[in-house]
């Protein structure tokens, strides 16, 4: 069985000897070969140059051939950028958008949703290069932010500590909030179609800031828009939803139409597996901090998670969030070895 087949079988909750494994890098400056490339080109240059983006995507697979899936090297913020709101990285860490969305007029001035694809041709080119390179052996994952998570960056003007502006907009001016989320939802539908046509085997939606919404508002502020996106994609296409810090919404998420729910490290995954419908896969959820400890501790904790999931179907092994810059290569090696040799 190829890695790609293993990954798709897990999404379909088929019975497998061991779960497929992949890891999201995000702030993953842990690979020296990534840091070498980054010394020569900026992050955005790498993202927008298909040969470089494909190379960076493949780096973790070259170093850890046991990984079952590759995730496109890009960023969730390419969507605001394609809508007309550029982004950059602050010297002190975090994201700085070119400006803040504060008025109806600014929302109306964003580019039409369908036009984003014309500005994101580089993503399609990167995926096509990757598809060719992987030759169907590994699963190829596309991704995007959830409408809510993207809106937080657009309205806060970048990374935020308190998320006050986006919440005040939601509470005080629902028509403007809805107009912005409607725009983002349309753009993401077009963008995911582009990724699927270019060869993505699955799409992960990152609702990274879903956990800061007041509980009873999660549906109105985030989940309803995700549901609309999933409904607009090809029937049965594997969509994975990752929403950090949303434990009390996992059941609602599982009924949103997605094929898999990615769970952060704060949940007991075996409990989640028992709670969610059997036809929805679960992904996760080792604490990423373990990757900064020792190979022995990683082996122990990864085995503990695998053991807790023994006899279940529909598990994709993953970290509970992205790998951190401090992650140790030897810890990743221990993780890959533990999962791929599991019996
Ligand atoms: O494994 C991979 O290479 C996947 C590619 C990927 C990146 N970002 C590349 C990246 C993915 C899937 C993302 C998603 C993303 N981007 C999310 C959702 C995931 C999550 O963390 O919950 C979010 C919120 C973003 C926005 C973003 N981009 C942040 C918050 C940061 C970190 C900024 C900082 O100060 O550390 C980025 C930068 C980023 N995106 C890096 C990478 C490899 C690090 C860039 C670098 O310094 O080299």
Boltz pocket constraint, residues with backbone or C-beta under 6 A from the ligand:
constraints:
  - pocket:
      binder: B
      contacts: [[A, 23], [A, 24], [A, 25], [A, 26], [A, 27], [A, 28], [A, 29], [A, 38], [A, 43], [A, 56], [A, 57], [A, 71], [A, 72], [A, 73], [A, 74], [A, 75], [A, 76], [A, 77], [A, 89], [A, 90], [A, 92], [A, 93], [A, 94], [A, 95], [A, 143], [A, 206], [A, 208], [A, 322]]
      max_distance: 6.0
